[in-house]
Amino acid sequence: MLKSATILAAGLFAVTSTAALAEDPTAQTVVATVNGTDITLGELIVARSQLPAQYQQLPAEVLWEGLVDQLVQQQLLADQLDAIPDRVQIALDVQLRSMLAGEVITDITDAAVTEETLQAAYEARFANAAPEYEFNASHILVETEEEAAAVIVRLNDGADFAETAREISTGPSGPNGGELGWFGAGMMVPEFEAAVVGLEVGAISEPVQTQFGWHVVKLNDSRIKEAPGLDQVRDELVAQIQQEALESALADLQESAEISLPEDGAFDPAILNNLDLLDE
């Protein structure tokens, strides 16, 4: 909630705020003061960035007063503690470690991605890669091997493949003459793909059994698959470069660091569920 349901009477608390539009504000610019504790513009900006998604849609002028009220009320409540509870300090330590690590990750991954590293990653993946083929095939699907053999005899006697597929194929491509369009490696079940790869363009296969039934396959055409342009795979390459840079940096850090880890069995993993330890 942006505002507490409780209305705080301004006269009961020492709360001050800026009255005029601040000139050249920075993250350290004081927006309000509660009993001597400053609330800064930077804190407001962070608070706004952490709002639930539905509030992120609202314009800043709608959010301003509510955010100021929220931080003022939080400070009033926080002031009631004489010391930071252990569980809160532990949570702060964990959050701080995570945020600092995130800053370093950003530095590492941003520095790793340049046009030069992108081009090198692109060439490593595609420049010397073995050519990949794509195939254009049609098939006629029937229930038994005998039916498939009879289809082959019919085709060898001069029957048109597409017309035969429309007439007897039980597959969803039947009404389209059995045409499957273009496909690459791994897009068809292994038995079907193996039959296609073994055909010459224009040839018809022997009966091929798959989990769907028995197929008679015709290879209509084949071609070498063109490598995608760099811009088409840019996001993928960026992610690859960043991941590799981070893994390399972590490996270097771990190699040069002094790290002590618990021995196997030193802790029962179920202890992770014991929240009561945070209050001891």
N, C-alpha and C positions, 0 to 999 in steps of 0.2 A: 504493500500500500504506500502511496505517496504521502498521505497524511494520516496521522494517528486519529482514532476516533475521539481521543481526549483533547479538549481545547485547553492549551496552555495559556494562562493569563500572562501577558507581557509584563505587567507590573511586578510580578513575583520573582522575575529572573533578570539578571544583568545581561541583556541581549542587545547588541548594537549591530547596525548594518550600514553599508554605504548608501548615501541618499542620491548622489549624482552619478551620472554615467562615468565609469572609470576610464581614464585615458591610458592607452598602451598597456592593457592588462596582461599579466603573465600568469603562469600556473601558481606562483606564490602570492598573487594578489589576494588580499583578505576580503572576503565577502561578508562574513559575520563573525562575531566574537561571543562566546558563551562562557561567562564566569572566568574570563581571562584566556580561554583557549580559542585560537583562531581557526576558522573554517575557510579554506582557500578555494579559489576558482578551480585549481587543479583537482581538488577533491570532488567538487561538483561535477566536473567533466567525467571523472572516473565513475562516479555514482550513476550518471546518466548512461554511460556505456554498459553498465551492468544491469540496467532495468530489463524486465521481461519483454519479450518480443512485441507484445501488444502496445506497450508504452513507447517502444523505440519508434513507432510510427508517428507519434505526436510531435508537433512543432515545438521548438525550444521555448518559445514564449509561453506555451501552455504548461510546460514542465518546470519552468524556473522556480516559481514560488513554492511548488510542492517539494522540489528537491531541497531547497533551502530549509524549509520547515522540517523535512525528514532528517537532515544532518544536524540541525539544531536540537531536535528532540533526541536523536541518538546520543549526542554529546551530553545532554542533560542526564540521560539515563546512565551513560558510561561513567559519569562523574560520581555516581553513587557507590562505586567500588573503590575500596581502599587499595587493592592490588589486583593485578591481572591473574585470574585463575589459571592453574597449570594447564588445563585442557585447552584454554583459549590461547595461551602462549605456544603450546605445541602446534595447534592449528596454524597460528601465525608463522611459526618457523617452517612448517611444511609448505605453506603457500608462498612464503618468501623464497625458499629454495627453488620451488617450481618456476616462479616468475623470473628469477635470475638465470636459471638454466634456459628458459625460453628466450631470454635476450641473447644469450650466447649462441643458441641454435639459429636464431634469426641472422646474427652476424655471419655465422659459418655458411649457411645456405645461400644467403644473398651474395656473398663474395664468390661463391663457387660458380654461379651462373653468369656466363658472359657469352657473347656471340661466338667467341673462339671455342669455348668448351662445348657449346651447343653444336657447332659444326663438327667438332671432333667426335662427339658422341653419335651424331647422325651418321658420319662416315664409318665409324666402327660397327654400327649396326647394319647399315645398308650397302655401303660401297663395295665391300668384298663378299657380301653374302651370296650363298648359292642361290641360283634362280628358283623362284617358286612358280609352280604352274597352277593355272585355273582351268577348269573343265566345264564344258557345256554339254549336258547329256539329257537324254530322254529315257523313260523306262515304261515297261508294261508290268503291272503287278497282278499276280494271280495267286491262288491258294496252294496249288500243288506243283510238284516238279513235272508231273505229266502234262499239266496244262501249259507250263512254261515251254516244255519241249515242243508241244503242238503249235505254240505261237511262233517259235523259231522256224518250224517247217513252213508255216503259212507265210512268214516274211521272206524266206528263201524262195518261195514260189512266186514272189513279186508283190505281195500285199504291201500297202502303204503303212509305214510304222505309225504315223499320227492317227490315221483313220482306225487302225487296229486298236490303238490305245483308247481312243474314244469309245470304241465298241465294247471292249472286254476288260480293260484295266480297272481294278478295284481301288486303286490309290486316288488321292485327292487331285493328282495332276492329270488323271485320265481325261476329263472334259477338255483339257488344254492340249490334248495330243500327247500326253506323257512328258511334256517339256519341264525340266527342272531349272533351267536357266544356268547362270554361271555360279560355280562354287569352288572353294579351295580346299586344301588339305585339312582334315579334321572336321569338316562340316557335315560329312555323311558317316553312317555307321561303317566300321572297318571293312566288312565283307563287300559292301557296295563300292567303297572307295577303291579297294584293291582291284575289283573287276574293271572299273573305269580306267584306272592307271594302266592296266594291261592291254587296253584296246588301242587300235589305230583309229584315226578319224574316219568316221563313216562305217566302222565295223559294228557288228552286233555280238553280244556276249553269249556264252552258254548260260543255262539257268543258274541264277545266283540266289542263294538262300540267306535271308536275314530274319530278324525277329518279326518283321512285318509280313513275311510270306516269301514267294518266289518271284524274282525279277528277271526280265529280259531287258538288257541295257544297250542303248546305242549311244556312242560317242559322237556328238555333232561337231565339236570343235575343241581346240585347246590353245592356250596362249601363255606366255610368260607374264606373271603378275608384275605390274609396274610398282616400283618402290614409291611410297608416299612422299610428297614434298616435305621439306623441313617444317614448314608452318603447320602441316597437318598433324605432325607428331611432336610439336614444340612442347606442349604441356606435359606429355609423357616423358620426354627427354629431360625437361626441367626437374620433374619429380625424381628421375633416376639420378641425375647429377647431384641433387641436393641430398638424397639418401646416401649415396656413395661418399660424399664429402663429410657428412655427419658421422658415418660409420668409421671413416678413416681418422677423423679428429678424435673420436671417442677411444679408438684403439691406441692412438698416440698418448692420450691423456692417461689411460689405464696403465700403459706400459711404464710411464714415468712416475706414476703415483704410488704412494704407500697405502695399500688397502688391506684392512683386516676384516675377514668375513667369519660368521659363525660356523662352527663345525656341523656337519650333517647330524641331525637329531638333537641339536642343542635346544631347540625350541619346538613345542607342539604348535603346528600352524593354526590350530583352533583358537590359540590365544589372540589372534587378530580380531576375534569377535567380542573380546572382553573390554567393553567400553569403561567398565568400572575402574580399570587401571589408570585412566586419565584423571581421576579425582583423588588418587592416593598421594 
